[in-house]
């Protein structure tokens, strides 16, 4: 993935994650990068952060789901949870996250097709 062609979509200082849209082997992709906190930088004395543990769970869970590809499950192109910066590269979902999709659908169901 060429860092020069990546576009920062959002950065969440609360979770320590940044999301970039780019191109990975000819496919439009999203790269989720775990930005290390000060605690993570200091060492292992307190153990891995919750964000790091969550990223590992997500990477391995998505990898297992991708054993039998399904059109409704994001494809995982690559991930690295061993070297910094820790990251997951998945296909780009043009309708956003599942959470955002469900929230939008709920608003439409409650308010009909009216724009709010």
Biopython code that builds the backbone (N, CA, C, O; Angstrom):
import numpy as np
from Bio.PDB.StructureBuilder import StructureBuilder

atoms = [
    (1, "UNK", "N", (0.852, -1.168, 0.000)),
    (1, "UNK", "CA", (0.000, 0.000, 0.000)),
    (1, "UNK", "C", (0.898, 1.231, 0.000)),
    (1, "UNK", "O", (1.804, 1.355, 0.823)),
    (2, "UNK", "N", (0.637, 2.118, -0.915)),
    (2, "UNK", "CA", (1.434, 3.335, -1.036)),
    (2, "UNK", "C", (0.921, 4.386, -0.061)),
    (2, "UNK", "O", (-0.202, 4.866, -0.218)),
    (3, "UNK", "N", (1.727, 4.765, 0.961)),
    (3, "UNK", "CA", (1.270, 5.749, 1.952)),
    (3, "UNK", "C", (0.909, 7.098, 1.345)),
    (3, "UNK", "O", (0.084, 7.825, 1.897)),
    (4, "UNK", "N", (1.523, 7.439, 0.204)),
    (4, "UNK", "CA", (1.247, 8.731, -0.425)),
    (4, "UNK", "C", (-0.174, 8.793, -0.990)),
    (4, "UNK", "O", (-0.745, 9.876, -1.121)),
    (5, "UNK", "N", (-0.741, 7.632, -1.322)),
    (5, "UNK", "CA", (-2.073, 7.619, -1.935)),
    (5, "UNK", "C", (-3.186, 7.400, -0.916)),
    (5, "UNK", "O", (-4.350, 7.272, -1.296)),
    (6, "UNK", "N", (-2.854, 7.353, 0.358)),
    (6, "UNK", "CA", (-3.864, 7.116, 1.394)),
    (6, "UNK", "C", (-4.531, 8.416, 1.810)),
    (6, "UNK", "O", (-3.915, 9.481, 1.813)),
    (7, "UNK", "N", (-5.789, 8.303, 2.156)),
    (7, "UNK", "CA", (-6.581, 9.445, 2.609)),
    (7, "UNK", "C", (-7.067, 9.152, 4.029)),
    (7, "UNK", "O", (-7.726, 8.139, 4.261)),
    (8, "UNK", "N", (-6.743, 10.038, 4.982)),
    (8, "UNK", "CA", (-7.202, 9.870, 6.358)),
    (8, "UNK", "C", (-8.707, 10.104, 6.403)),
    (8, "UNK", "O", (-9.187, 11.175, 6.033)),
    (9, "UNK", "N", (-9.446, 9.102, 6.857)),
    (9, "UNK", "CA", (-10.894, 9.241, 6.973)),
    (9, "UNK", "C", (-11.285, 9.757, 8.340)),
    (9, "UNK", "O", (-12.107, 10.667, 8.447)),
    (10, "UNK", "N", (-10.703, 9.184, 9.396)),
    (10, "UNK", "CA", (-10.981, 9.670, 10.739)),
    (10, "UNK", "C", (-9.928, 9.147, 11.703)),
    (10, "UNK", "O", (-9.287, 8.122, 11.469)),
    (11, "UNK", "N", (-9.774, 9.879, 12.785)),
    (11, "UNK", "CA", (-8.851, 9.487, 13.837)),
    (11, "UNK", "C", (-9.581, 9.682, 15.152)),
    (11, "UNK", "O", (-10.105, 10.760, 15.430)),
    (12, "UNK", "N", (-9.610, 8.628, 15.959)),
    (12, "UNK", "CA", (-10.322, 8.665, 17.227)),
    (12, "UNK", "C", (-9.304, 8.585, 18.348)),
    (12, "UNK", "O", (-8.736, 7.521, 18.595)),
    (13, "UNK", "N", (-9.068, 9.701, 19.032)),
    (13, "UNK", "CA", (-8.066, 9.721, 20.099)),
    (13, "UNK", "C", (-8.518, 8.918, 21.310)),
    (13, "UNK", "O", (-7.688, 8.491, 22.113)),
    (14, "UNK", "N", (-9.833, 8.706, 21.453)),
    (14, "UNK", "CA", (-10.357, 7.931, 22.578)),
    (14, "UNK", "C", (-9.992, 6.450, 22.448)),
    (14, "UNK", "O", (-9.585, 5.820, 23.424)),
    (15, "UNK", "N", (-10.140, 5.896, 21.237)),
    (15, "UNK", "CA", (-9.824, 4.483, 21.020)),
    (15, "UNK", "C", (-8.409, 4.273, 20.522)),
    (15, "UNK", "O", (-7.903, 3.150, 20.541)),
    (16, "UNK", "N", (-7.761, 5.347, 20.075)),
    (16, "UNK", "CA", (-6.405, 5.215, 19.559)),
    (16, "UNK", "C", (-6.342, 4.615, 18.174)),
    (16, "UNK", "O", (-5.331, 4.015, 17.809)),
    (17, "UNK", "N", (-7.412, 4.764, 17.384)),
    (17, "UNK", "CA", (-7.438, 4.178, 16.050)),
    (17, "UNK", "C", (-7.566, 5.263, 14.993)),
    (17, "UNK", "O", (-8.226, 6.282, 15.199)),
    (18, "UNK", "N", (-6.919, 5.023, 13.856)),
    (18, "UNK", "CA", (-7.024, 5.906, 12.702)),
    (18, "UNK", "C", (-7.429, 5.050, 11.511)),
    (18, "UNK", "O", (-7.011, 3.897, 11.401)),
    (19, "UNK", "N", (-8.245, 5.610, 10.614)),
    (19, "UNK", "CA", (-8.730, 4.876, 9.454)),
    (19, "UNK", "C", (-8.296, 5.607, 8.189)),
    (19, "UNK", "O", (-8.495, 6.815, 8.060)),
    (20, "UNK", "N", (-7.698, 4.864, 7.254)),
    (20, "UNK", "CA", (-7.226, 5.416, 5.996)),
    (20, "UNK", "C", (-7.863, 4.672, 4.836)),
    (20, "UNK", "O", (-7.987, 3.448, 4.862)),
    (21, "UNK", "N", (-8.268, 5.423, 3.815)),
    (21, "UNK", "CA", (-8.776, 4.821, 2.586)),
    (21, "UNK", "C", (-7.628, 4.829, 1.593)),
    (21, "UNK", "O", (-6.938, 5.837, 1.443)),
    (22, "UNK", "N", (-7.421, 3.707, 0.915)),
    (22, "UNK", "CA", (-6.331, 3.630, -0.047)),
    (22, "UNK", "C", (-6.564, 2.522, -1.048)),
    (22, "UNK", "O", (-7.693, 2.089, -1.275)),
    (23, "UNK", "N", (-5.475, 2.072, -1.640)),
    (23, "UNK", "CA", (-5.522, 1.033, -2.643)),
    (23, "UNK", "C", (-4.552, -0.063, -2.232)),
    (23, "UNK", "O", (-3.376, 0.209, -1.988)),
    (24, "UNK", "N", (-5.031, -1.295, -2.153)),
    (24, "UNK", "CA", (-4.197, -2.430, -1.790)),
    (24, "UNK", "C", (-4.311, -3.481, -2.883)),
    (24, "UNK", "O", (-5.360, -4.102, -3.048)),
    (25, "UNK", "N", (-3.244, -3.677, -3.620)),
    (25, "UNK", "CA", (-3.206, -4.658, -4.716)),
    (25, "UNK", "C", (-4.357, -4.492, -5.698)),
    (25, "UNK", "O", (-4.971, -5.468, -6.128)),
    (26, "UNK", "N", (-4.637, -3.245, -6.043)),
    (26, "UNK", "CA", (-5.666, -2.953, -7.037)),
    (26, "UNK", "C", (-7.085, -2.883, -6.499)),
    (26, "UNK", "O", (-8.018, -2.661, -7.269)),
    (27, "UNK", "N", (-7.271, -3.065, -5.212)),
    (27, "UNK", "CA", (-8.603, -3.019, -4.594)),
    (27, "UNK", "C", (-8.698, -1.796, -3.686)),
    (27, "UNK", "O", (-7.741, -1.469, -2.985)),
    (28, "UNK", "N", (-9.851, -1.118, -3.695)),
    (28, "UNK", "CA", (-10.059, -0.015, -2.755)),
    (28, "UNK", "C", (-10.162, -0.632, -1.368)),
    (28, "UNK", "O", (-10.894, -1.600, -1.160)),
    (29, "UNK", "N", (-9.422, -0.062, -0.423)),
    (29, "UNK", "CA", (-9.345, -0.684, 0.902)),
    (29, "UNK", "C", (-9.385, 0.352, 2.015)),
    (29, "UNK", "O", (-9.226, 1.553, 1.794)),
    (30, "UNK", "N", (-9.604, -0.162, 3.215)),
    (30, "UNK", "CA", (-9.542, 0.642, 4.433)),
    (30, "UNK", "C", (-8.450, 0.039, 5.296)),
    (30, "UNK", "O", (-8.391, -1.177, 5.477)),
    (31, "UNK", "N", (-7.594, 0.882, 5.822)),
    (31, "UNK", "CA", (-6.576, 0.427, 6.757)),
    (31, "UNK", "C", (-6.889, 1.016, 8.117)),
    (31, "UNK", "O", (-6.955, 2.234, 8.281)),
    (32, "UNK", "N", (-7.080, 0.142, 9.088)),
    (32, "UNK", "CA", (-7.299, 0.574, 10.471)),
    (32, "UNK", "C", (-5.956, 0.441, 11.176)),
    (32, "UNK", "O", (-5.389, -0.649, 11.249)),
    (33, "UNK", "N", (-5.450, 1.557, 11.693)),
    (33, "UNK", "CA", (-4.168, 1.563, 12.374)),
    (33, "UNK", "C", (-4.385, 1.883, 13.843)),
    (33, "UNK", "O", (-5.091, 2.832, 14.184)),
    (34, "UNK", "N", (-3.775, 1.086, 14.707)),
    (34, "UNK", "CA", (-3.835, 1.341, 16.138)),
    (34, "UNK", "C", (-2.692, 2.289, 16.481)),
    (34, "UNK", "O", (-1.521, 1.923, 16.382)),
    (35, "UNK", "N", (-3.040, 3.502, 16.882)),
    (35, "UNK", "CA", (-2.055, 4.497, 17.286)),
    (35, "UNK", "C", (-1.727, 4.215, 18.744)),
    (35, "UNK", "O", (-2.616, 4.232, 19.595)),
    (36, "UNK", "N", (-0.468, 3.960, 19.035)),
    (36, "UNK", "CA", (-0.076, 3.556, 20.387)),
    (36, "UNK", "C", (-0.210, 4.696, 21.385)),
    (36, "UNK", "O", (0.175, 5.835, 21.120)),
    (37, "UNK", "N", (-0.761, 4.358, 22.528)),
    (37, "UNK", "CA", (-0.880, 5.329, 23.619)),
    (37, "UNK", "C", (0.455, 5.423, 24.357)),
    (37, "UNK", "O", (1.363, 4.630, 24.106)),
    (38, "UNK", "N", (0.572, 6.388, 25.261)),
    (38, "UNK", "CA", (1.787, 6.525, 26.059)),
    (38, "UNK", "C", (2.044, 5.266, 26.880)),
    (38, "UNK", "O", (3.191, 4.845, 27.036)),
    (39, "UNK", "N", (0.969, 4.662, 27.408)),
    (39, "UNK", "CA", (1.115, 3.428, 28.186)),
    (39, "UNK", "C", (1.682, 2.296, 27.331)),
    (39, "UNK", "O", (2.531, 1.531, 27.787)),
    (40, "UNK", "N", (1.202, 2.195, 26.079)),
    (40, "UNK", "CA", (1.719, 1.159, 25.187)),
    (40, "UNK", "C", (3.192, 1.388, 24.884)),
    (40, "UNK", "O", (3.963, 0.434, 24.774)),
    (41, "UNK", "N", (3.582, 2.648, 24.749)),
    (41, "UNK", "CA", (4.972, 2.976, 24.425)),
    (41, "UNK", "C", (5.918, 2.661, 25.575)),
    (41, "UNK", "O", (7.076, 2.310, 25.348)),
    (42, "UNK", "N", (5.430, 2.784, 26.818)),
    (42, "UNK", "CA", (6.285, 2.579, 27.990)),
    (42, "UNK", "C", (6.715, 1.136, 28.170)),
    (42, "UNK", "O", (7.811, 0.877, 28.667)),
    (43, "UNK", "N", (5.892, 0.214, 27.783)),
    (43, "UNK", "CA", (6.276, -1.179, 27.948)),
    (43, "UNK", "C", (5.135, -2.065, 28.362)),
    (43, "UNK", "O", (3.964, -1.690, 28.291)),
    (44, "UNK", "N", (5.502, -3.253, 28.799)),
    (44, "UNK", "CA", (4.518, -4.290, 29.070)),
    (44, "UNK", "C", (4.174, -4.385, 30.548)),
    (44, "UNK", "O", (3.439, -5.293, 30.937)),
    (45, "UNK", "N", (4.675, -3.485, 31.385)),
    (45, "UNK", "CA", (4.457, -3.619, 32.824)),
    (45, "UNK", "C", (2.989, -3.683, 33.205)),
    (45, "UNK", "O", (2.634, -4.368, 34.164)),
    (46, "UNK", "N", (2.125, -2.984, 32.473)),
    (46, "UNK", "CA", (0.689, -3.023, 32.761)),
    (46, "UNK", "C", (-0.047, -3.987, 31.843)),
    (46, "UNK", "O", (-1.264, -4.130, 31.953)),
    (47, "UNK", "N", (0.663, -4.645, 30.946)),
    (47, "UNK", "CA", (0.032, -5.539, 29.974)),
    (47, "UNK", "C", (-0.458, -4.766, 28.774)),
    (47, "UNK", "O", (-0.460, -3.536, 28.786)),
    (48, "UNK", "N", (-0.878, -5.476, 27.727)),
    (48, "UNK", "CA", (-1.359, -4.808, 26.514)),
    (48, "UNK", "C", (-2.629, -4.012, 26.782)),
    (48, "UNK", "O", (-3.423, -4.363, 27.655)),
    (49, "UNK", "N", (-2.811, -2.928, 26.014)),
    (49, "UNK", "CA", (-3.998, -2.090, 26.179)),
    (49, "UNK", "C", (-5.238, -2.800, 25.657)),
    (49, "UNK", "O", (-5.139, -3.770, 24.906)),
    (50, "UNK", "N", (-6.404, -2.310, 26.057)),
    (50, "UNK", "CA", (-7.674, -2.871, 25.584)),
    (50, "UNK", "C", (-7.797, -2.688, 24.077)),
    (50, "UNK", "O", (-8.280, -3.584, 23.385)),
    (51, "UNK", "N", (-7.368, -1.544, 23.559)),
    (51, "UNK", "CA", (-7.438, -1.291, 22.113)),
    (51, "UNK", "C", (-6.614, -2.312, 21.339)),
    (51, "UNK", "O", (-7.043, -2.797, 20.292)),
    (52, "UNK", "N", (-5.434, -2.637, 21.853)),
    (52, "UNK", "CA", (-4.571, -3.612, 21.193)),
    (52, "UNK", "C", (-5.227, -4.998, 21.226)),
    (52, "UNK", "O", (-5.242, -5.697, 20.213)),
    (53, "UNK", "N", (-5.762, -5.394, 22.371)),
    (53, "UNK", "CA", (-6.435, -6.694, 22.483)),
    (53, "UNK", "C", (-7.630, -6.767, 21.537)),
    (53, "UNK", "O", (-7.861, -7.797, 20.904)),
    (54, "UNK", "N", (-8.393, -5.671, 21.437)),
    (54, "UNK", "CA", (-9.555, -5.632, 20.546)),
    (54, "UNK", "C", (-9.134, -5.763, 19.078)),
    (54, "UNK", "O", (-9.798, -6.442, 18.296)),
    (55, "UNK", "N", (-8.026, -5.108, 18.712)),
    (55, "UNK", "CA", (-7.539, -5.185, 17.338)),
    (55, "UNK", "C", (-7.134, -6.623, 17.003)),
    (55, "UNK", "O", (-7.428, -7.110, 15.912)),
    (56, "UNK", "N", (-6.471, -7.293, 17.922)),
    (56, "UNK", "CA", (-6.077, -8.689, 17.699)),
    (56, "UNK", "C", (-7.314, -9.572, 17.541)),
    (56, "UNK", "O", (-7.378, -10.396, 16.628)),
    (57, "UNK", "N", (-8.291, -9.401, 18.426)),
    (57, "UNK", "CA", (-9.529, -10.191, 18.323)),
    (57, "UNK", "C", (-10.202, -9.970, 16.970)),
    (57, "UNK", "O", (-10.631, -10.921, 16.316)),
    (58, "UNK", "N", (-10.288, -8.700, 16.558)),
    (58, "UNK", "CA", (-10.938, -8.375, 15.291)),
    (58, "UNK", "C", (-10.205, -9.020, 14.121)),
    (58, "UNK", "O", (-10.840, -9.596, 13.237)),
    (59, "UNK", "N", (-8.874, -8.932, 14.105)),
    (59, "UNK", "CA", (-8.083, -9.495, 13.008)),
    (59, "UNK", "C", (-8.273, -11.003, 12.902)),
    (59, "UNK", "O", (-8.511, -11.523, 11.812)),
    (60, "UNK", "N", (-8.173, -11.699, 14.009)),
    (60, "UNK", "CA", (-8.297, -13.150, 13.972)),
    (60, "UNK", "C", (-9.733, -13.599, 13.697)),
    (60, "UNK", "O", (-9.949, -14.614, 13.036)),
    (61, "UNK", "N", (-10.711, -12.847, 14.202)),
    (61, "UNK", "CA", (-12.115, -13.161, 13.948)),
    (61, "UNK", "C", (-12.428, -13.003, 12.458)),
    (61, "UNK", "O", (-13.047, -13.878, 11.852)),
    (62, "UNK", "N", (-11.996, -11.880, 11.870)),
    (62, "UNK", "CA", (-12.234, -11.651, 10.444)),
    (62, "UNK", "C", (-11.505, -12.680, 9.594)),
    (62, "UNK", "O", (-12.025, -13.121, 8.569)),
    (63, "UNK", "N", (-10.311, -13.064, 10.010)),
    (63, "UNK", "CA", (-9.563, -14.073, 9.263)),
    (63, "UNK", "C", (-10.330, -15.398, 9.236)),
    (63, "UNK", "O", (-10.399, -16.061, 8.201)),
    (64, "UNK", "N", (-10.901, -15.775, 10.371)),
    (64, "UNK", "CA", (-11.673, -17.028, 10.433)),
    (64, "UNK", "C", (-12.937, -16.933, 9.580)),
    (64, "UNK", "O", (-13.324, -17.908, 8.936)),
    (65, "UNK", "N", (-13.583, -15.761, 9.573)),
    (65, "UNK", "CA", (-14.787, -15.577, 8.751)),
    (65, "UNK", "C", (-14.463, -15.624, 7.260)),
    (65, "UNK", "O", (-15.317, -15.977, 6.447)),
    (66, "UNK", "N", (-13.235, -15.269, 6.902)),
    (66, "UNK", "CA", (-12.846, -15.222, 5.492)),
    (66, "UNK", "C", (-12.415, -16.571, 4.936)),
    (66, "UNK", "O", (-12.047, -16.664, 3.765)),
    (67, "UNK", "N", (-12.454, -17.615, 5.750)),
    (67, "UNK", "CA", (-12.106, -18.954, 5.263)),
    (67, "UNK", "C", (-13.073, -19.348, 4.152)),
    (67, "UNK", "O", (-12.656, -19.886, 3.126)),
    (68, "UNK", "N", (-14.355, -19.082, 4.349)),
    (68, "UNK", "CA", (-15.378, -19.306, 3.324)),
    (68, "UNK", "C", (-15.962, -17.941, 2.972)),
    (68, "UNK", "O", (-16.870, -17.474, 3.661)),
    (69, "UNK", "N", (-15.464, -17.283, 1.913)),
    (69, "UNK", "CA", (-15.910, -15.927, 1.573)),
    (69, "UNK", "C", (-17.433, -15.828, 1.432)),
    (69, "UNK", "O", (-18.093, -16.729, 0.915)),
    (70, "UNK", "N", (-17.960, -14.702, 1.909)),
    (70, "UNK", "CA", (-19.396, -14.428, 1.842)),
    (70, "UNK", "C", (-19.558, -12.986, 1.375)),
    (70, "UNK", "O", (-18.789, -12.124, 1.802)),
    (71, "UNK", "N", (-20.534, -12.694, 0.511)),
    (71, "UNK", "CA", (-20.676, -11.331, -0.016)),
    (71, "UNK", "C", (-21.026, -10.281, 1.042)),
    (71, "UNK", "O", (-20.834, -9.088, 0.807)),
    (72, "UNK", "N", (-21.532, -10.703, 2.194)),
    (72, "UNK", "CA", (-21.920, -9.748, 3.230)),
    (72, "UNK", "C", (-20.889, -9.597, 4.344)),
    (72, "UNK", "O", (-21.152, -8.928, 5.343)),
    (73, "UNK", "N", (-19.737, -10.205, 4.183)),
    (73, "UNK", "CA", (-18.675, -10.097, 5.188)),
    (73, "UNK", "C", (-17.449, -9.495, 4.522)),
    (73, "UNK", "O", (-17.010, -9.953, 3.467)),
    (74, "UNK", "N", (-16.903, -8.459, 5.154)),
    (74, "UNK", "CA", (-15.711, -7.796, 4.613)),
    (74, "UNK", "C", (-14.584, -8.783, 4.396)),
    (74, "UNK", "O", (-14.342, -9.669, 5.216)),
    (75, "UNK", "N", (-13.896, -8.613, 3.274)),
    (75, "UNK", "CA", (-12.697, -9.415, 3.031)),
    (75, "UNK", "C", (-11.522, -8.764, 3.752)),
    (75, "UNK", "O", (-11.383, -7.541, 3.762)),
    (76, "UNK", "N", (-10.696, -9.585, 4.344)),
    (76, "UNK", "CA", (-9.468, -9.105, 4.988)),
    (76, "UNK", "C", (-8.336, -9.337, 3.999)),
    (76, "UNK", "O", (-8.107, -10.463, 3.558)),
    (77, "UNK", "N", (-7.626, -8.259, 3.653)),
    (77, "UNK", "CA", (-6.501, -8.393, 2.729)),
    (77, "UNK", "C", (-5.216, -8.712, 3.479)),
    (77, "UNK", "O", (-4.409, -9.523, 3.024)),
    (78, "UNK", "N", (-5.028, -8.077, 4.624)),
    (78, "UNK", "CA", (-3.795, -8.289, 5.389)),
    (78, "UNK", "C", (-3.968, -7.708, 6.787)),
    (78, "UNK", "O", (-4.834, -6.864, 7.020)),
    (79, "UNK", "N", (-3.128, -8.174, 7.716)),
    (79, "UNK", "CA", (-3.074, -7.573, 9.038)),
    (79, "UNK", "C", (-1.728, -7.880, 9.667)),
    (79, "UNK", "O", (-1.067, -8.857, 9.314)),
    (80, "UNK", "N", (-1.336, -7.037, 10.598)),
    (80, "UNK", "CA", (-0.089, -7.247, 11.333)),
    (80, "UNK", "C", (-0.329, -6.803, 12.772)),
    (80, "UNK", "O", (-0.543, -5.621, 13.041)),
    (81, "UNK", "N", (-0.291, -7.754, 13.684)),
    (81, "UNK", "CA", (-0.482, -7.450, 15.101)),
    (81, "UNK", "C", (0.798, -7.730, 15.882)),
    (81, "UNK", "O", (0.784, -7.803, 17.111)),
    (82, "UNK", "N", (1.912, -7.888, 15.150)),
    (82, "UNK", "CA", (3.197, -8.183, 15.805)),
    (82, "UNK", "C", (4.166, -7.007, 15.762)),
    (82, "UNK", "O", (4.902, -6.775, 16.721)),
    (83, "UNK", "N", (4.171, -6.265, 14.657)),
    (83, "UNK", "CA", (5.094, -5.138, 14.533)),
    (83, "UNK", "C", (4.306, -3.840, 14.438)),
    (83, "UNK", "O", (3.165, -3.819, 13.978)),
    (84, "UNK", "N", (4.938, -2.756, 14.882)),
    (84, "UNK", "CA", (4.291, -1.451, 14.895)),
    (84, "UNK", "C", (4.445, -0.787, 13.535)),
    (84, "UNK", "O", (5.485, -0.964, 12.900)),
    (85, "UNK", "N", (3.473, -0.042, 13.065)),
    (85, "UNK", "CA", (2.163, 0.172, 13.656)),
    (85, "UNK", "C", (1.251, -1.032, 13.409)),
    (85, "UNK", "O", (1.236, -1.578, 12.306)),
    (86, "UNK", "N", (0.504, -1.443, 14.408)),
    (86, "UNK", "CA", (-0.425, -2.554, 14.296)),
    (86, "UNK", "C", (-1.567, -2.114, 13.384)),
    (86, "UNK", "O", (-2.063, -0.995, 13.514)),
    (87, "UNK", "N", (-1.987, -2.979, 12.463)),
    (87, "UNK", "CA", (-3.015, -2.567, 11.511)),
    (87, "UNK", "C", (-3.769, -3.752, 10.912)),
    (87, "UNK", "O", (-3.308, -4.893, 10.949)),
    (88, "UNK", "N", (-4.942, -3.443, 10.359)),
    (88, "UNK", "CA", (-5.766, -4.391, 9.607)),
    (88, "UNK", "C", (-6.145, -3.698, 8.302)),
    (88, "UNK", "O", (-6.558, -2.539, 8.309)),
    (89, "UNK", "N", (-6.005, -4.408, 7.181)),
    (89, "UNK", "CA", (-6.412, -3.871, 5.877)),
    (89, "UNK", "C", (-7.588, -4.713, 5.385)),
    (89, "UNK", "O", (-7.462, -5.922, 5.192)),
    (90, "UNK", "N", (-8.723, -4.062, 5.187)),
    (90, "UNK", "CA", (-9.928, -4.747, 4.712)),
    (90, "UNK", "C", (-10.444, -4.062, 3.453)),
    (90, "UNK", "O", (-10.003, -2.971, 3.093)),
    (91, "UNK", "N", (-11.390, -4.729, 2.793)),
    (91, "UNK", "CA", (-11.998, -4.087, 1.632)),
    (91, "UNK", "C", (-12.807, -2.874, 2.100)),
    (91, "UNK", "O", (-13.229, -2.804, 3.254)),
    (92, "UNK", "N", (-13.013, -1.936, 1.201)),
    (92, "UNK", "CA", (-13.741, -0.711, 1.494)),
    (92, "UNK", "C", (-15.241, -0.966, 1.383)),
    (92, "UNK", "O", (-15.711, -1.498, 0.377)),
    (93, "UNK", "N", (-15.986, -0.589, 2.410)),
    (93, "UNK", "CA", (-17.450, -0.703, 2.402)),
    (93, "UNK", "C", (-18.016, 0.694, 2.156)),
    (93, "UNK", "O", (-17.984, 1.546, 3.043)),
    (94, "UNK", "N", (-18.529, 0.923, 0.954)),
    (94, "UNK", "CA", (-18.946, 2.276, 0.577)),
    (94, "UNK", "C", (-20.170, 2.792, 1.324)),
    (94, "UNK", "O", (-20.462, 3.986, 1.271)),
    (95, "UNK", "N", (-20.883, 1.921, 2.013)),
    (95, "UNK", "CA", (-22.033, 2.384, 2.790)),
    (95, "UNK", "C", (-21.670, 2.614, 4.256)),
    (95, "UNK", "O", (-22.557, 2.837, 5.080)),
    (96, "UNK", "N", (-20.398, 2.563, 4.587)),
    (96, "UNK", "CA", (-19.948, 2.825, 5.954)),
    (96, "UNK", "C", (-19.959, 1.576, 6.824)),
    (96, "UNK", "O", (-19.965, 0.450, 6.327)),
    (97, "UNK", "N", (-19.962, 1.799, 8.114)),
    (97, "UNK", "CA", (-19.916, 0.692, 9.058)),
    (97, "UNK", "C", (-21.295, 0.059, 9.221)),
    (97, "UNK", "O", (-22.312, 0.676, 8.905)),
    (98, "UNK", "N", (-21.317, -1.157, 9.710)),
    (98, "UNK", "CA", (-22.586, -1.830, 9.975)),
    (98, "UNK", "C", (-23.401, -1.036, 10.990)),
    (98, "UNK", "O", (-24.617, -0.903, 10.847)),
    (99, "UNK", "N", (-22.733, -0.510, 12.012)),
    (99, "UNK", "CA", (-23.420, 0.282, 13.030)),
    (99, "UNK", "C", (-24.103, 1.496, 12.397)),
    (99, "UNK", "O", (-25.267, 1.769, 12.687)),
    (100, "UNK", "N", (-23.387, 2.226, 11.535)),
    (100, "UNK", "CA", (-23.973, 3.401, 10.891)),
    (100, "UNK", "C", (-25.143, 3.006, 9.993)),
    (100, "UNK", "O", (-26.162, 3.695, 9.960)),
    (101, "UNK", "N", (-24.997, 1.905, 9.269)),
    (101, "UNK", "CA", (-26.071, 1.422, 8.402)),
    (101, "UNK", "C", (-27.330, 1.099, 9.216)),
    (101, "UNK", "O", (-28.436, 1.472, 8.821)),
    (102, "UNK", "N", (-27.166, 0.414, 10.339)),
    (102, "UNK", "CA", (-28.307, 0.057, 11.181)),
    (102, "UNK", "C", (-28.955, 1.293, 11.806)),
    (102, "UNK", "O", (-30.179, 1.371, 11.913)),
    (103, "UNK", "N", (-28.131, 2.258, 12.218)),
    (103, "UNK", "CA", (-28.686, 3.493, 12.787)),
    (103, "UNK", "C", (-29.479, 4.265, 11.740)),
    (103, "UNK", "O", (-30.556, 4.783, 12.032)),
    (104, "UNK", "N", (-28.947, 4.344, 10.519)),
    (104, "UNK", "CA", (-29.659, 5.036, 9.439)),
    (104, "UNK", "C", (-30.964, 4.332, 9.108)),
    (104, "UNK", "O", (-31.984, 4.986, 8.891)),
    (105, "UNK", "N", (-30.943, 2.992, 9.066)),
    (105, "UNK", "CA", (-32.151, 2.225, 8.765)),
    (105, "UNK", "C", (-33.197, 2.423, 9.851)),
    (105, "UNK", "O", (-34.393, 2.475, 9.565)),
    (106, "UNK", "N", (-32.750, 2.535, 11.095)),
    (106, "UNK", "CA", (-33.684, 2.741, 12.204)),
    (106, "UNK", "C", (-34.365, 4.105, 12.086)),
    (106, "UNK", "O", (-35.573, 4.222, 12.291)),
    (107, "UNK", "N", (-33.591, 5.125, 11.759)),
    (107, "UNK", "CA", (-34.153, 6.470, 11.593)),
    (107, "UNK", "C", (-35.190, 6.457, 10.475)),
    (107, "UNK", "O", (-36.257, 7.053, 10.617)),
    (108, "UNK", "N", (-34.889, 5.785, 9.364)),
    (108, "UNK", "CA", (-35.840, 5.707, 8.260)),
    (108, "UNK", "C", (-37.104, 4.958, 8.663)),
    (108, "UNK", "O", (-38.208, 5.345, 8.278)),
    (109, "UNK", "N", (-36.944, 3.883, 9.438)),
    (109, "UNK", "CA", (-38.103, 3.107, 9.878)),
    (109, "UNK", "C", (-38.995, 3.913, 10.806)),
    (109, "UNK", "O", (-40.220, 3.817, 10.729)),
    (110, "UNK", "N", (-38.395, 4.702, 11.676)),
    (110, "UNK", "CA", (-39.158, 5.480, 12.650)),
    (110, "UNK", "C", (-39.821, 6.686, 11.985)),
    (110, "UNK", "O", (-40.974, 6.999, 12.283)),
    (111, "UNK", "N", (-39.111, 7.356, 11.099)),
    (111, "UNK", "CA", (-39.599, 8.597, 10.496)),
    (111, "UNK", "C", (-40.052, 8.444, 9.051)),
    (111, "UNK", "O", (-40.304, 9.441, 8.374)),
    (112, "UNK", "N", (-40.155, 7.236, 8.582)),
    (112, "UNK", "CA", (-40.530, 7.019, 7.198)),
    (112, "UNK", "C", (-39.414, 7.476, 6.283)),
    (112, "UNK", "O", (-38.242, 7.421, 6.655)),
    (113, "UNK", "N", (-39.759, 7.918, 5.112)),
    (113, "UNK", "CA", (-38.750, 8.372, 4.160)),
    (113, "UNK", "C", (-38.503, 9.866, 4.258)),
    (113, "UNK", "O", (-37.845, 10.434, 3.386)),
    (114, "UNK", "N", (-39.010, 10.517, 5.292)),
    (114, "UNK", "CA", (-38.790, 11.948, 5.459)),
    (114, "UNK", "C", (-37.346, 12.203, 5.851)),
    (114, "UNK", "O", (-36.760, 11.448, 6.627)),
    (115, "UNK", "N", (-36.785, 13.255, 5.319)),
    (115, "UNK", "CA", (-35.441, 13.675, 5.711)),
    (115, "UNK", "C", (-35.541, 14.474, 6.999)),
    (115, "UNK", "O", (-36.437, 15.304, 7.153)),
    (116, "UNK", "N", (-34.637, 14.226, 7.909)),
    (116, "UNK", "CA", (-34.637, 14.930, 9.200)),
    (116, "UNK", "C", (-33.611, 16.039, 9.165)),
    (116, "UNK", "O", (-33.446, 16.758, 10.150)),
]
sb = StructureBuilder()
sb.init_structure("model")
sb.init_model(0)
sb.init_chain("A")
sb.init_seg("    ")
for serial, (resi, resn, name, xyz) in enumerate(atoms, 1):
    if name == "N":
        sb.init_residue(resn, " ", resi, " ")
    sb.init_atom(name, np.array(xyz, "f"), 0.0, 1.0, " ", f" {name:<3s}", serial, name[0])
structure = sb.get_structure()
